[in-house]
Structure formats: structure tokens, C-alpha cells
Amino acid sequence: MGRRRRYCGQSCRQRAYERRGALQRTGPPEDAVVLSDTEIAMLLDRLFQLRCAAEDVVTAAEAEELAGRPANWRTPPGTWSGCANPFARKDSPRGG
């Protein structure tokens, strides 16, 4: 069985090698964002939560529409998915 392939083919492997070499010679671009593995995992978790919240909003709107009532968009954002807002700033008066 062995290890999973890291590259789809030799040309992709070569391009990655060239990019790593160029990065070592010139350094990262000035506008580059560098994240640790932990930060990437946290970002992916937050994006998943955001997607779930958006799906909850769509589901609620469709349920209201099927019931013949206008969708109630005045519902506070933290209540759509039943969880706290992970994007709220900790120092905001609304919490997070």
C-alpha cells in the first residue's frame, strides 16, 4: 500500500520544487498571510460553522415560505444555528 501520493505527477512535483526554491531565494511576498497548522484548522472550523449557519438561514426562510408567511429576518444572528457567534469580537458589547 505505502504512502499516499503527494503530487499527481512529475510535472506537479517539479513545479512545487521550483516554487519552494523561488520562495527561499526571494522570501514570501509582502502581502502574504502565513498561518500555522493550528490557525488553518481553526479557520476551516469557522468557515464550516459559517456555512452551516447560512444553510440554517436558507432552511428557515424556505420553511417560512412554505408555511405561507414572510420570512422573519429580524431573528438575532446568534440564534440561527443555536450556537454562539464564533466571529463576534470578544471586546464587543454583544459578546462572542
N, C-alpha and C positions, 0 to 999 in steps of 0.2 A: 504494500500500500504506500508507505513512505510519506513524505511531506506534501502538503498541498502546494500547487504551483503558485508562485508569486507573480509571474508575468505570463501573459497569454502567448507570447512568442519571443523569439530572439530580438526582433526589432524593438519591441516594447522594453525589453531588458536593456538594450543599447541606449534608447532614449532616456531611460531613468538614470543610467550611468553618466550620460552627458549632462543631465540636469544637476545631478549631485556634484559633478566636477565644476560646473559653472557657478553653482552656489558657493562652493568652497573658495573659488577664486575671487568672486565679487562680493560675497556676503548677501544676506537677504535684502530684498528691496526695502526702501524706506517706509513704504506703506503696508508692509507685510504684517499679518497678525499671526503670532506664534502661540499655539496653545499646547498645554501639556495633555497627556492621555486622560488625566482626571477631568480637566476642563472640557475636553472634547466629549467625554461621556456625559458630563453634566449638561452640556449644550444639547446633545442629542436627546436626553431625557426631557429637557424643557420643550424642545421642538415637538416631541411626541405628545406632551401634555397640551401644547397649543393646538395641535391637530385634533386631539380628542375633544377639546373644548369647542373648536369650530364645528366638528361633527355634531356635538350636542346641541349647538345653536340651530343648525340646519334641521335636525330631528325635531326639536321643539317647534320650530316655525312650521314644518310640514304637518305636525300633529295639530297645531292651532288652525292651519288652513283646512285640513280635512274635517275638523270639527265645525267649520263654518264661521270661525271667529278670527279677527285680525290677530296677527302675532303680537305678543306683548314684549316689545323690545326694551321696556323700562326695567326689566329684571336686572338686578346688580350683577356685574360680570363674575364675581366670585361664586355665585350660586348656580351657574350654568352646569358645571360638571360635578358639583358637590364637593369641591376641594378648594383650598386656599389658592390665591393667585400667586404662582411662583415667580411672576415677572414684576410684582409690585416692589417698589423701592422700600427698603427696610426703614428708612427715615421718614417715609410719607405718613401722613396722619391716618390713612386708610389701612396701614399695616401691610403685612405680606407673609 
